[in-house]
Structure formats: C-alpha cells, structure tokens
Amino acid sequence: MKFESLPKHFFHSLKFKMLVGFVLLFACIGMMNWISMDRMQTFENTIVHNTQEQLPIMEAASLMQTQVAFLSGLMTQMTEANSQAELRIVSDEINYLLKGIEQQLERLDVNTPTEHLLAILTKLTNSLEATAHIQSQHIIKSKQVSQNIKHILSNALDSMERGNLLHRQIWIPISKEISLLLSSTKLFEISASERKIKRIIAQHKTSKHLLDEDDQALLQQIMGDVGLFYQLKVREEKRKDLSSITTQNQILLDGMTEDSLRLFDQKSQEVKARANELISTIDQARFNYFVIIAFGLILFVLSLLYLKDILFSRLIMLSNLIRSGNLTKHDLQNFDLKNEIGDIAYQLSNYLTTIDSQRNQLQQASEQLANVIKFSKLRIAIVQDEQIVYHNQSFPRLFDRTEMRNVGELPAEISKAITRNGLIRHTSSIILKSFYSEAWQRWFDVSSVTILWEGKESSLVSLVDVTDRENAAKEFKETISLVEKESQKDALTGLYNRKIYASTLELLEQQSQDESFAMLVCDIDNFKAYNDSYGHQSGDDALRAVAQTIASFCQHKDVALRYGGEEFLLVLFDRNDEEVSDIGQRIINQVYDLNILHKTSEFKRVTISIGVAIKGESLVTHPRSCFELADQRLYMAKRNGRNQLIDQSTPLELEG
C-alpha cells in the first residue's frame, strides 16, 4: 500500500472519527469522575454527621455508663466506710463523679430521655447526700456504743475485783452478755441480751441492796432510759435507715443505667440506619460505575480495531522506511508534517543531532560536579576492599589528615562500622549513628551506599553533620523531665498534688529508726458554705492564699500537698514535738490574720483546723497510721469548735 493511493480527504475523515472517539471516551471518564465526586461528597457528609453529632453522643453515653458502674462501687464503699476520713474521701469522689455524669448529659441532645436522666441524677445526688449524713451519724453512734461497752466492762471488772462472791455471781453473766454485744448487729440479738440481763437482775433482786452506789450507777448505764441498750437500738435504727436509703439509691442507679443503655441503643440504631442507607447508595453507584466502565472498554476496543486497520498500517510503512536507512525529504512530503505521524519521522534526524550535543554537555557537567564534590564541605570517600580509592578534601580534614588510603586510618568506630556492614545492597543506610569528633566538637552520622566506581562495586561513605539534631534531642529530654515534674503539681495552688502522696509514704517507710517525721492534716473550716456564699472564684483565691501560708513553713526536705478539695497535708522532717505544734499553731494564726471575710463562719473570717501526729507515738505503727491519727485529731478539732490544733497532748476520748 502506497501513500499516493490514499486521498487527502481520507486523512481529514480519520481525524474527525478519532476526535469523536476521544470525545466519547473523555465523556465516559468525566461521568466516572462525577459519580466518584458525588459519592465522595456523600461519604464526607455522612462522616461529618457521625463525627460531629452521633459519635460524640455515643461517646458521652458510653462514658456515662462507665461512670454509673463506677458510682455503684463507690456507693458500696460509702455504706461500708468505718471512719469519717474514709467517708469524706468517698463522698468527694462521688461528688466528682456526679459532676462528670452531669457533664456527659449536657453533651447529649436535649430530649425526653436526657431530661429524665437529669431528673434521676438530681434525685440520686440528694439521696447520696442524705446517705452520707446518715452514715456519718452511724459511724459516730457505733464508736460511742463501742466505747460505752468497753467502759462498762472495765467498771464491771473493777466491781468484781473489789466485791465478794455475790458481786461475781451478778457481774460475771452480765459481763458475758455485754461482751457478746460487741459483735451483735441484729435487733433480736440485742433484745435477747437485754432480756437475759433483766432475768439475772431479777434473780438477785433480794441481794440488790448489797450492791454499792457505783454498781447501781453502772446498772443504770446498762438498763436506763438512755443506757446502753437504748443506744444499741438507736444505732440499729440508723442502720435500718441506711439500708433503706441504700436500696433507694440502687433503684435510682438502676433506672439511670437502664435509661443510658436505652439512649445508647437508640443512637446506635440511628447510626446503623444511616449506614444501611449509605450502603444502598454505594451499591447503586457501583452498578452505574461498572456500566460506564463497560461502555468505555467497548468504545476503546472498537477504536483500537479501527486504528489497527488505518493508523497502524501507516506506522508500519514509516517503520519500514526508517529501517531501510533511505528516509529522505521526498518521502516525508507524503506525510502531513504538522498533524500526522510523518512529523515523528521528520524529528528523528533532529534527535540524533541533539543527542550528540547533550552527550558533550553531560560530560562537561560531570567534570564540574566532580570539582564541586572535591572542594565542597561534604565529607565523602569511596571504599573498595578496605582501601580508600577516592576522597574529597573535606573528608581527611575531619580527622586532622591531608590524605587517607586505608580504612584502618579512620577512627576505630568508623572503621569497624564500614568493615562490619560491607556493601549496602539498597538505598543509603546509616552504619554509625552519632559519632562525636573531639577535634571539631561536632556530631556526625556515617552513611554508606553501594555505587559503581570505575566499573567496580564500591561503598560511598559520607559523614553528615547532625550536631543540631543531637542538641535538639538533649533539649527535648530536659523539657520532658520538666513536664513530668509539673504533672505532680496542683494547677490551682502550686503545691504537690495527690500523686505525690503514695511516693511520700514509700519514702517514709524507708526511714531509719533515728529519723523523725510529723504529719499535719489541715482543713479549711466551713469551706463549702464559703463557696456557696462568695462563688468558686473567691473560693479558688482563698485556697491559693491558705496554700501559700502552709508552703511558707516548708524547709528543703518538707512536703506540702493538696490532699483533697480544701484539705492539705504538711509532712515535716527532723522537728521535735514542740516545734511541730508551734508550726501548726502559727499556720492557724497566719490564716486567721489573712482576714478573708466569711460571713457564715462563727469567726466571721476564713479559719483552718489542724490535726497533728508524730512518729514515735504509740498509735503510729507506720506512715499511713500516722496520717489516719492526724485525720482523727483534725475531726476532733472540727467538733471542738474549729480554728484550733489537736495534737498528742489531747486524748482521743475527748472526741465523744
């Protein structure tokens, strides 16, 4: 087939048909892109909706379920608390958790379930406050009963020791029944003991005149209108009240759990429904996508077959002319040099000339690059079989040399790294990290990569200055250390927070016998009333002022930390008893002298109460018992009128 046999209008018709084919093909591609963009927009809208609306709600509901479960455990701890200190700590944790649940509810949509949950939360909050009050009274009453029983048993023993056989016949069975009351927790057990003691007294009624006034008074303490059995019954009534309100709390908590689960399931169903809708849309888009792809493939195959008969035949003819080596300008005249394949043949002769010119330019550039490497500050060497066959001028200067020929001339660290790693069969690899040059006082990474040097595989070794990186790493470590220290500080007062409490106890456990310490548990008086009257901002200011006063008495080994909301702990080292009590009293006086107005306080200003315990006291067996003893004395200071200090000079029996 010769070009002369093809009329020129044939090539114009070919151009038109090819143009139509490309237009249809681009139309298919455009349709596919449009569908893809539309689906991507739908996906984005769904993701935004789930991220901004559904997921935060589900997250809040899930977190609230966890908090409710934790609240159930704290409620149990509250009813089982055996001391005022433990009760206060549990109450603070419950209040903190209730605030967290309220915050999660505020994140949810305002709807009927949320309003119902808020109503339950309000009831539960009030009920838990009542529970704490009843439990506090129960603890006090239990402690009073226990002390009263011990007192009665002690007096009964004295009576038996100084009395005759008749006294012993009366007081031995009575003491036995009273001893059993220490472990009796049921009302019927108490009533049974009361009846037995009445029978014992009735059996010896004729000999009752032999008992002295102390014995009569002791019997009155047991059987009187406000005697021991009356106190036991009052204690059991408190226990019944506590059991009743605990059941009520559990019912409210179960209701909150059920409503939160229902809300979580509701939101899950909404997300699932939207996901199913999105899946349905994706299936339809996938079907449309496949139809367009099939249409495009059919169009491409038809175009390929068409070009095979028309265009490829011309390419074969041009290829034969090129292979013959007789391609002339006369042959090129048979092609449309502007728009047809003939333009390719015309350019071939120009490309040969261009290639020769570029080869010369490449050789010149290589020579220039070699000069740049030779005189630059880059530290580069070529290693073959542990011989340095090339290096630039900067490489040996790093080691105070002018020329190097063998790897053994390098420092031992670099020499071993090069020998150990050999040829690196992949991209550049660091074979020695952070090499320090004493002469230059700089840090370097040693890298190696395999290249061809004069036709032989060689290692290109380079030293890269990483001093800035090493300095930055050092600064980063120092910053991390500073952040860790700051995490142990209370953000409001600047004192240590509760995290340091455990480590302080461990430190005290490791003390030798001749070392001493003391604990001062401090609590701001009527602080809740102060917050209610003046607001939390003023409360924060008062906390900071009191904390600064306490911290001012710390020496280098002492520890001051904020233990709870308005409760502080001061640990003093190497002080005698008088110095400890003097520091505590000075803290009370200085807080009083701050003259922070407190209209609901009996002192009309902010005051502080302090309990003190010192290592070496009989009740202090370990650091934790020291804290508990100081906390008990703090409670005594509160009950005795506040704004005072209680130390070892005041007996614990005065608490009642």
C-alpha positions as CSV (number, residue, x, y, z in Angstrom):
1,M,0.0,0.0,0.0
2,K,1.5,3.4,-1.1
3,F,0.7,6.8,0.4
4,E,-0.1,8.1,-3.1
5,S,-3.1,5.7,-3.2
6,L,-4.7,7.4,-0.1
7,P,-6.7,10.6,-0.9
8,K,-6.1,13.6,1.4
9,H,-9.8,13.8,2.4
10,F,-9.3,10.3,3.9
11,F,-6.9,11.7,6.5
12,H,-9.3,14.5,7.3
13,S,-12.1,12.0,7.8
14,L,-9.8,9.9,10.1
15,K,-9.1,13.0,12.2
16,F,-12.8,13.6,12.6
17,K,-13.6,10.0,13.6
18,M,-10.7,9.9,16.1
19,L,-11.9,13.2,17.6
20,V,-15.4,11.8,18.0
21,G,-14.0,8.7,19.7
22,F,-11.8,10.7,22.1
23,V,-14.8,12.9,22.9
24,L,-16.9,9.9,23.9
25,L,-14.0,8.4,25.8
26,F,-13.4,11.6,27.8
27,A,-17.2,11.8,28.4
28,C,-17.1,8.3,30.0
29,I,-14.1,9.4,32.1
30,G,-15.9,12.6,33.1
31,M,-19.0,10.7,34.1
32,M,-17.0,8.3,36.2
33,N,-15.3,11.2,37.9
34,W,-18.7,12.9,38.5
35,I,-20.0,9.7,40.1
36,S,-16.9,9.4,42.2
37,M,-17.0,13.0,43.4
38,D,-20.7,12.7,44.2
39,R,-20.1,9.5,46.3
40,M,-17.2,11.1,48.0
41,Q,-19.3,14.1,48.9
42,T,-22.0,11.7,50.3
43,F,-19.3,9.9,52.3
44,E,-17.9,13.2,53.6
45,N,-21.4,14.4,54.7
46,T,-22.1,11.1,56.5
47,I,-18.7,11.1,58.2
48,V,-19.2,14.8,59.3
49,H,-22.6,13.9,60.6
50,N,-21.4,10.9,62.6
51,T,-18.3,12.7,63.8
52,Q,-19.9,15.9,64.9
53,E,-23.3,14.6,66.1
54,Q,-23.7,10.9,66.5
55,L,-20.2,9.8,67.7
56,P,-19.9,12.5,70.5
57,I,-23.4,11.5,71.7
58,M,-22.5,7.7,71.7
59,E,-19.1,8.5,73.3
60,A,-20.9,10.5,76.1
61,A,-23.4,7.8,76.6
62,S,-20.7,5.1,76.8
63,L,-18.6,7.1,79.2
64,M,-21.7,7.8,81.3
65,Q,-22.3,4.0,81.5
66,T,-18.8,3.5,82.8
67,Q,-19.2,6.3,85.3
68,V,-22.5,4.9,86.5
69,A,-20.9,1.5,87.0
70,F,-18.0,3.1,89.0
71,L,-20.6,5.1,91.0
72,S,-22.2,1.8,92.1
73,G,-18.9,0.7,93.6
74,L,-18.4,4.0,95.4
75,M,-21.9,3.8,96.9
76,T,-21.0,0.4,98.3
77,Q,-17.8,1.9,99.7
78,M,-19.8,4.7,101.3
79,T,-22.1,2.3,103.2
80,E,-19.1,0.2,104.3
81,A,-17.0,3.2,105.5
82,N,-15.6,2.8,109.0
83,S,-14.2,6.2,109.6
84,Q,-15.1,9.9,109.0
85,A,-11.9,10.3,106.9
86,E,-12.8,7.4,104.6
87,L,-16.3,8.7,104.3
88,R,-15.2,12.2,103.3
89,I,-12.8,10.8,100.7
90,V,-15.5,8.6,99.2
91,S,-18.0,11.4,99.3
92,D,-15.6,13.7,97.4
93,E,-15.1,11.1,94.8
94,I,-18.8,10.5,94.4
95,N,-19.4,14.3,94.0
96,Y,-16.7,14.5,91.4
97,L,-18.2,11.5,89.5
98,L,-21.8,13.0,89.7
99,K,-20.4,16.2,88.1
100,G,-18.8,14.1,85.4
101,I,-22.1,12.3,84.7
102,E,-23.9,15.7,84.5
103,Q,-21.3,17.0,82.0
104,Q,-21.9,13.9,79.8
105,L,-25.6,14.6,79.9
106,E,-25.1,18.2,78.8
107,R,-23.3,16.8,75.7
108,L,-26.4,14.8,74.7
109,D,-29.3,16.2,72.7
110,V,-32.0,17.9,74.8
111,N,-34.8,15.3,74.6
112,T,-37.1,13.4,76.9
113,P,-34.6,10.6,77.8
114,T,-32.0,13.2,78.7
115,E,-34.4,15.3,80.8
116,H,-35.5,12.1,82.6
117,L,-31.8,11.2,83.3
118,L,-31.2,14.7,84.7
119,A,-34.2,14.3,87.0
120,I,-32.9,10.9,88.2
121,L,-29.4,12.4,88.7
122,T,-30.8,15.2,90.8
123,K,-32.7,12.7,93.0
124,L,-29.7,10.5,93.3
125,T,-27.5,13.4,94.2
126,N,-29.8,14.5,97.0
127,S,-30.2,10.9,98.2
128,L,-26.4,10.3,98.3
129,E,-26.0,13.5,100.4
130,A,-28.6,12.1,102.8
131,T,-26.8,8.7,102.8
132,A,-23.5,10.4,103.7
133,H,-25.2,12.2,106.6
134,I,-26.8,9.0,107.9
135,Q,-23.6,7.0,107.5
136,S,-21.7,9.7,109.4
137,Q,-24.2,9.5,112.3
138,H,-24.0,5.7,112.2
139,I,-20.2,5.8,112.5
140,I,-20.3,8.2,115.4
141,K,-23.0,6.2,117.2
142,S,-21.1,2.9,116.6
143,K,-18.0,4.4,118.1
144,Q,-19.9,5.8,121.1
145,V,-21.5,2.3,121.7
146,S,-18.2,0.6,121.4
147,Q,-16.5,3.0,123.9
148,N,-19.5,2.7,126.3
149,I,-19.3,-1.2,126.2
150,K,-15.6,-1.1,127.0
151,H,-16.2,1.4,129.8
152,I,-19.0,-0.8,131.3
153,L,-16.8,-4.0,131.1
154,S,-13.9,-2.1,132.7
155,N,-16.1,-0.9,135.6
156,A,-17.7,-4.4,136.0
157,L,-14.3,-5.9,136.3
158,D,-13.3,-3.4,138.9
159,S,-16.5,-4.3,140.8
160,M,-15.8,-8.0,140.7
161,E,-12.2,-7.4,141.9
162,R,-13.2,-5.4,144.9
163,G,-16.5,-7.2,145.7
164,N,-17.4,-10.6,147.2
165,L,-18.8,-13.8,145.7
166,L,-22.2,-12.3,145.3
167,H,-20.8,-9.5,143.2
168,R,-19.1,-12.0,141.0
169,Q,-22.3,-14.1,140.6
170,I,-24.1,-10.9,139.4
171,W,-21.5,-9.3,137.2
172,I,-19.9,-12.4,135.5
173,P,-23.1,-13.3,133.5
174,I,-23.9,-9.7,132.9
175,S,-20.3,-9.0,131.6
176,K,-20.6,-12.1,129.3
177,E,-23.8,-10.8,127.7
178,I,-22.4,-7.3,127.3
179,S,-19.2,-8.7,125.7
180,L,-21.4,-10.5,123.1
181,L,-23.0,-7.1,122.3
182,L,-19.7,-6.1,120.6
183,S,-20.4,-8.5,117.8
184,S,-24.2,-8.4,117.8
185,T,-25.6,-6.5,114.8
186,K,-29.2,-7.7,114.8
187,L,-32.1,-6.2,116.8
188,F,-33.4,-9.5,118.0
189,E,-29.9,-10.4,119.4
190,I,-29.8,-7.1,121.3
191,S,-33.3,-7.7,122.7
192,A,-32.4,-11.3,123.7
193,S,-29.3,-10.0,125.6
194,E,-31.5,-7.3,127.3
195,R,-34.0,-10.0,128.5
196,K,-31.2,-12.2,129.8
197,I,-29.7,-9.3,131.8
198,K,-33.1,-8.4,133.2
199,R,-33.6,-12.1,134.3
200,I,-30.1,-12.0,136.0
201,I,-31.0,-8.8,137.9
202,A,-34.4,-10.3,138.8
203,Q,-32.8,-13.5,140.2
204,H,-30.6,-11.4,142.5
205,K,-33.2,-8.8,143.4
206,T,-33.2,-9.8,147.1
207,S,-29.4,-9.2,147.2
208,K,-29.5,-6.0,145.3
209,H,-29.1,-4.0,148.5
210,L,-25.6,-5.4,148.8
211,L,-24.5,-3.5,145.7
212,D,-22.9,-0.1,146.3
213,E,-23.7,3.2,144.6
214,D,-21.1,2.6,141.8
215,D,-22.7,-0.8,140.9
216,Q,-26.2,0.8,140.9
217,A,-24.9,3.6,138.6
218,L,-23.3,1.0,136.3
219,L,-26.6,-0.9,136.1
220,Q,-28.3,2.4,135.3
221,Q,-25.8,2.9,132.4
222,I,-26.8,-0.5,131.1
223,M,-30.6,-0.6,131.6
224,G,-31.5,3.0,132.0
225,D,-33.8,5.1,129.7
226,V,-30.7,6.4,127.8
227,G,-28.5,3.5,128.7
228,L,-26.5,1.0,126.6
229,F,-29.5,-0.9,125.2
230,Y,-31.2,2.3,124.2
231,Q,-28.0,3.4,122.4
232,L,-27.8,0.0,120.7
233,K,-31.4,0.3,119.5
234,V,-30.8,3.8,118.2
235,R,-27.7,2.5,116.3
236,E,-29.7,-0.2,114.7
237,E,-32.4,2.3,113.7
238,K,-29.7,4.3,112.0
239,R,-28.5,1.1,110.3
240,K,-32.1,0.4,109.1
241,D,-32.4,4.0,107.7
242,L,-29.0,3.5,105.9
243,S,-30.2,0.2,104.4
244,S,-33.5,1.8,103.3
245,I,-31.9,4.7,101.6
246,T,-29.2,2.5,100.1
247,T,-31.9,0.4,98.4
248,Q,-33.5,3.7,97.1
249,N,-30.1,4.7,95.7
250,Q,-29.7,1.4,94.0
251,I,-33.1,1.7,92.4
252,L,-32.3,5.2,91.1
253,L,-28.9,4.0,89.8
254,D,-30.6,1.0,88.1
255,G,-33.0,3.4,86.4
256,M,-30.2,5.6,85.3
257,T,-28.3,2.6,83.9
258,E,-31.4,1.4,82.0
259,D,-32.1,4.8,80.5
260,S,-28.5,5.3,79.5
261,L,-28.4,1.9,77.8
262,R,-31.7,2.7,76.0
263,L,-30.3,6.1,74.8
264,F,-27.1,4.3,73.6
265,D,-29.1,1.7,71.7
266,Q,-31.3,4.5,70.2
267,K,-28.2,6.3,68.8
268,S,-26.7,3.0,67.6
269,Q,-29.9,2.3,65.7
270,E,-29.7,5.7,64.1
271,V,-26.1,5.3,63.0
272,K,-26.9,1.8,61.7
273,A,-29.9,3.1,59.7
274,R,-27.8,5.8,58.1
275,A,-25.1,3.3,57.3
276,N,-27.6,0.9,55.6
277,E,-28.8,3.9,53.6
278,L,-25.3,4.7,52.6
279,I,-24.6,1.1,51.6
280,S,-27.6,1.1,49.4
281,T,-26.4,4.2,47.7
282,I,-23.0,2.8,47.2
283,D,-24.4,-0.4,45.6
284,Q,-26.3,1.8,43.1
285,A,-23.2,3.9,42.4
286,R,-21.1,0.8,41.9
287,F,-23.6,-0.6,39.3
288,N,-23.6,2.8,37.4
289,Y,-19.8,2.8,37.6
290,F,-19.5,-0.7,36.2
291,V,-21.9,0.2,33.3
292,I,-19.8,3.3,32.4
293,I,-16.6,1.3,32.6
294,A,-18.0,-1.4,30.3
295,F,-19.2,1.2,27.8
296,G,-15.7,2.8,27.9
297,L,-14.0,-0.5,27.3
298,I,-16.2,-1.4,24.4
299,L,-15.5,2.1,22.9
300,F,-11.8,1.6,23.5
301,V,-11.8,-1.8,21.8
302,L,-13.7,-0.5,18.8
303,S,-11.2,2.4,18.5
304,L,-8.3,0.0,18.7
305,L,-9.6,-2.2,16.0
306,Y,-10.3,0.8,13.8
307,L,-6.8,2.2,14.3
308,K,-5.3,-1.2,13.6
309,D,-6.6,-1.1,10.1
310,I,-6.0,2.6,9.4
311,L,-3.3,4.1,11.7
312,F,-1.1,1.1,12.4
313,S,-0.7,0.4,8.7
314,R,0.8,3.9,8.3
315,L,3.1,3.3,11.3
316,I,4.4,0.0,9.7
317,M,5.1,1.8,6.5
318,L,7.0,4.6,8.3
319,S,9.0,1.9,10.3
320,N,10.0,0.2,7.0
321,L,11.3,3.5,5.6
322,I,13.3,4.1,8.7
323,R,14.8,0.6,8.7
324,S,15.8,0.9,5.1
325,G,18.0,3.9,6.0
326,N,16.8,5.8,2.9
327,L,14.4,8.2,4.6
328,T,14.6,11.4,2.5
329,K,12.8,14.6,2.5
330,H,10.9,13.4,-0.6
331,D,9.5,10.5,1.4
332,L,8.5,12.9,4.2
333,Q,6.4,15.0,1.8
334,N,3.9,12.2,1.7
335,F,3.0,12.9,5.4
336,D,1.2,15.9,6.9
337,L,4.2,17.2,8.9
338,K,2.0,19.4,11.1
339,N,-0.5,16.9,12.4
340,E,0.3,13.4,11.2
341,I,2.8,10.7,12.1
342,G,5.1,12.0,9.5
343,D,6.1,14.6,11.9
344,I,7.7,11.9,14.0
345,A,10.0,10.8,11.1
346,Y,11.0,14.4,10.5
347,Q,12.0,14.8,14.1
348,L,14.2,11.7,14.2
349,S,17.0,13.3,12.2
350,N,16.9,16.3,14.6
351,Y,17.1,14.0,17.7
352,L,20.3,12.4,16.5
353,T,22.0,15.8,16.3
354,T,20.5,16.7,19.7
355,I,21.8,13.5,21.4
356,D,25.4,14.3,20.3
357,S,25.1,17.8,21.7
358,Q,23.7,16.6,25.0
359,R,26.4,14.0,25.4
360,N,29.0,16.7,25.3
361,Q,27.1,18.8,27.8
362,L,26.7,15.8,30.2
363,Q,30.5,15.2,30.1
364,Q,31.1,18.9,31.0
365,A,28.5,18.7,33.8
366,S,30.2,15.6,35.2
367,E,33.5,17.3,35.4
368,Q,32.0,20.3,37.1
369,L,30.2,18.1,39.6
370,A,33.4,16.3,40.4
371,N,35.1,19.6,41.1
372,V,32.2,20.7,43.3
373,I,32.4,17.4,45.4
374,K,36.2,17.7,45.6
375,F,36.3,21.2,47.1
376,S,32.9,21.2,48.9
377,K,32.3,20.8,52.7
378,L,30.7,17.4,52.1
379,R,32.8,14.6,53.7
380,I,32.8,11.8,51.1
381,A,35.1,8.8,50.4
382,I,34.9,5.8,48.0
383,V,36.0,2.5,49.6
384,Q,37.0,-0.7,47.7
385,D,38.2,-3.8,49.6
386,E,39.0,-1.7,52.7
387,Q,41.1,0.7,50.6
388,I,40.1,4.4,50.2
389,V,40.3,4.9,46.4
390,Y,39.0,8.5,46.5
391,H,38.0,11.2,49.0
392,N,37.3,14.9,48.7
393,Q,39.4,17.5,50.6
394,S,36.9,17.9,53.5
395,F,37.0,14.1,54.4
396,P,40.5,13.8,55.8
397,R,40.4,17.3,57.4
398,L,37.8,15.9,59.9
399,F,40.5,13.6,61.3
400,D,43.3,16.2,61.1
401,R,44.8,14.5,58.0
402,T,45.5,15.7,54.5
403,E,45.3,12.3,52.8
404,M,43.9,8.8,53.7
405,R,44.4,5.5,51.8
406,N,43.2,2.7,54.1
407,V,40.1,2.2,56.2
408,G,42.4,1.4,59.2
409,E,43.5,5.0,59.3
410,L,39.9,6.0,60.3
411,P,38.8,6.1,64.0
412,A,38.1,2.6,65.3
413,E,34.3,3.1,65.5
414,I,34.0,4.2,61.8
415,S,36.5,1.5,60.6
416,K,34.5,-1.3,62.4
417,A,31.2,0.0,61.1
418,I,32.4,0.0,57.4
419,T,34.0,-3.4,57.7
420,R,31.1,-4.9,59.5
421,N,28.4,-3.7,57.1
422,G,30.3,-4.2,53.8
423,L,28.4,-3.4,50.6
424,I,24.9,-2.0,51.3
425,R,22.6,-3.5,48.6
426,H,19.8,-1.0,49.0
427,T,19.3,2.8,49.4
428,S,21.7,4.8,51.6
429,S,21.9,3.3,55.2
430,I,23.3,4.8,58.4
431,I,26.0,2.4,59.6
432,L,27.1,4.5,62.6
433,K,24.9,7.0,64.3
434,S,26.0,10.0,66.4
435,F,29.8,9.8,66.1
436,Y,31.4,12.6,68.1
437,S,34.5,14.3,66.8
438,E,36.6,15.6,69.7
439,A,38.7,17.8,67.4
440,W,35.8,19.5,65.8
441,Q,33.4,19.0,68.8
442,R,30.6,18.1,66.4
443,W,28.3,15.1,65.9
444,F,28.1,13.1,62.7
445,D,26.1,10.2,61.2
446,V,28.1,7.8,59.0
447,S,26.2,6.6,55.9
448,S,27.1,4.1,53.2
449,V,25.6,3.1,49.9
450,T,26.9,0.9,47.1
451,I,27.8,2.5,43.8
452,L,29.8,1.6,40.6
453,W,33.2,3.3,40.7
454,E,35.3,2.7,37.6
455,G,33.2,-0.4,36.8
456,K,33.6,-2.0,40.2
457,E,31.1,-2.1,43.1
458,S,32.3,0.2,45.9
459,S,30.9,1.8,49.1
460,L,30.2,5.6,49.0
461,V,30.9,6.6,52.6
462,S,29.6,10.1,53.8
463,L,29.7,11.9,57.1
464,V,26.7,14.2,57.8
465,D,26.8,16.8,60.5
466,V,23.9,16.2,62.9
467,T,25.0,18.4,65.7
468,D,21.8,20.4,65.6
469,R,19.7,17.2,65.9
470,E,21.7,16.0,68.9
471,N,21.4,19.4,70.7
472,A,17.6,19.4,69.9
473,A,17.3,15.8,71.4
474,K,19.1,16.9,74.5
475,E,16.8,19.9,74.9
476,F,13.8,17.7,74.3
477,K,14.8,15.3,77.1
478,E,15.2,18.2,79.5
479,T,11.8,19.5,78.5
480,I,10.2,16.1,79.1
481,S,11.8,16.0,82.6
482,L,10.4,19.4,83.4
483,V,6.9,18.4,82.2
484,E,7.0,15.3,84.4
485,K,7.8,17.5,87.5
486,E,4.9,19.9,86.6
487,S,2.4,16.9,86.3
488,Q,2.9,16.4,90.1
489,K,1.9,19.9,90.9
490,D,-1.7,21.1,91.7
491,A,-2.6,23.6,89.0
492,L,-4.6,25.8,91.4
493,T,-2.4,26.1,94.4
494,G,1.1,25.2,93.1
495,L,1.5,22.6,95.9
496,Y,2.2,18.9,95.1
497,N,-1.0,17.1,94.2
498,R,-2.3,13.7,95.5
499,K,0.0,11.8,93.1
500,I,3.0,12.5,95.3
501,Y,1.2,11.2,98.4
502,A,2.0,7.5,97.7
503,S,5.6,8.2,96.9
504,T,5.9,10.2,100.1
505,L,4.6,7.2,102.1
506,E,7.1,4.9,100.4
507,L,9.9,7.4,101.3
508,L,8.8,7.5,105.0
509,E,8.7,3.6,105.1
510,Q,12.4,3.6,104.2
511,Q,13.4,5.9,107.0
512,S,15.8,4.6,109.6
513,Q,14.7,4.4,113.3
514,D,16.6,7.5,114.3
515,E,15.0,9.7,111.7
516,S,11.7,11.5,112.6
517,F,8.7,13.0,110.8
518,A,5.4,14.5,111.6
519,M,2.1,14.9,109.7
520,L,-0.2,17.9,109.9
521,V,-3.6,17.4,108.2
522,C,-5.2,20.8,107.6
523,D,-8.8,21.6,106.5
524,I,-10.4,25.0,105.8
525,D,-13.4,25.4,108.1
526,N,-16.9,25.7,106.5
527,F,-15.4,25.9,103.0
528,K,-18.5,24.7,101.2
529,A,-20.5,27.4,102.8
530,Y,-17.8,29.9,101.8
531,N,-18.1,28.7,98.1
532,D,-21.9,28.9,98.2
533,S,-21.7,32.5,99.6
534,Y,-18.9,34.0,97.6
535,G,-18.6,31.8,94.5
536,H,-15.9,29.4,93.2
537,Q,-13.6,32.2,92.0
538,S,-13.3,33.6,95.5
539,G,-13.0,30.0,96.8
540,D,-10.0,29.4,94.5
541,D,-8.4,32.7,95.7
542,A,-8.9,31.5,99.3
543,L,-7.4,28.1,98.6
544,R,-4.3,29.8,97.0
545,A,-3.8,32.1,100.0
546,V,-4.1,29.3,102.5
547,A,-1.8,27.0,100.4
548,Q,0.9,29.8,100.2
549,T,0.7,30.1,104.0
550,I,1.2,26.4,104.6
551,A,4.0,26.2,102.0
552,S,5.9,29.1,103.7
553,F,6.8,26.7,106.6
554,C,8.4,24.1,104.3
555,Q,12.2,23.5,104.5
556,H,14.2,21.7,101.9
557,K,13.0,18.2,102.8
558,D,9.4,19.0,103.9
559,V,6.5,18.2,101.7
560,A,3.3,20.2,101.3
561,L,0.5,18.8,99.1
562,R,-3.2,19.4,98.4
563,Y,-4.8,16.1,99.5
564,G,-8.5,16.9,98.7
565,G,-10.8,19.8,97.8
566,E,-9.9,22.0,100.8
567,E,-7.7,19.5,102.7
568,F,-3.9,19.8,102.8
569,L,-1.1,17.6,104.2
570,L,2.2,19.0,105.5
571,V,5.0,16.5,106.2
572,L,7.8,17.9,108.4
573,F,11.1,16.2,108.9
574,D,13.6,16.5,111.8
575,R,11.4,18.5,114.2
576,N,10.7,17.9,117.8
577,D,7.2,17.8,119.3
578,E,7.2,21.4,120.4
579,E,8.5,22.7,117.0
580,V,5.7,20.7,115.2
581,S,2.9,22.0,117.4
582,D,4.4,25.6,117.2
583,I,4.4,25.4,113.4
584,G,0.8,24.2,113.3
585,Q,-0.4,27.0,115.7
586,R,1.5,29.6,113.6
587,I,-0.3,28.3,110.5
588,I,-3.7,28.7,112.2
589,N,-2.7,32.2,113.4
590,Q,-1.4,33.4,110.0
591,V,-4.5,32.0,108.2
592,Y,-6.7,33.9,110.7
593,D,-4.6,37.1,110.1
594,L,-5.3,36.8,106.3
595,N,-8.6,38.3,107.3
596,I,-10.6,36.7,104.4
597,L,-14.2,37.7,105.1
598,H,-16.5,34.7,105.8
599,K,-19.9,35.9,106.9
600,T,-21.4,32.4,107.7
601,S,-18.4,31.4,110.0
602,E,-18.6,31.9,113.7
603,F,-15.3,33.8,113.4
604,K,-16.5,36.0,110.5
605,R,-13.4,35.1,108.6
606,V,-11.7,32.1,106.9
607,T,-10.1,29.8,109.5
608,I,-8.3,26.4,109.5
609,S,-8.3,23.4,111.7
610,I,-5.3,21.1,112.1
611,G,-4.7,17.5,113.4
612,V,-1.1,16.5,114.2
613,A,0.5,13.1,114.5
614,I,4.2,12.4,115.1
615,K,6.4,9.4,114.6
616,G,7.1,7.7,117.9
617,E,3.6,7.9,119.3
618,S,2.2,4.6,120.5
619,L,-0.7,4.6,117.9
620,V,1.7,5.4,115.0
621,T,2.9,2.0,113.7
622,H,3.6,3.0,110.1
623,P,3.3,6.2,108.0
624,R,-0.3,5.5,106.9
625,S,-1.4,5.1,110.5
626,C,0.3,8.4,111.3
627,F,-1.9,10.1,108.6
628,E,-5.1,8.4,109.9
629,L,-4.3,9.5,113.5
630,A,-3.7,13.1,112.3
631,D,-7.0,12.9,110.4
632,Q,-8.9,11.8,113.6
633,R,-7.4,14.7,115.5
634,L,-8.5,17.0,112.7
635,Y,-12.0,15.7,113.2
636,M,-11.7,16.4,116.9
637,A,-10.6,19.9,116.2
638,K,-13.7,20.4,114.0
639,R,-16.1,19.0,116.7
640,N,-14.4,21.1,119.4
641,G,-15.2,24.4,117.7
642,R,-12.7,24.7,114.7
643,N,-9.9,27.2,114.3
644,Q,-7.7,25.1,116.5
645,L,-4.9,22.5,116.6
646,I,-5.2,19.0,118.2
647,D,-2.0,17.1,118.9
648,Q,-0.8,14.3,121.2
649,S,-1.5,16.4,124.3
650,T,-5.3,15.9,123.8
651,P,-6.6,12.4,124.5
652,L,-8.7,10.9,121.7
653,E,-11.5,10.1,124.2
654,L,-12.5,13.8,124.2
655,E,-13.9,13.2,120.7
656,G,-17.2,11.9,122.0
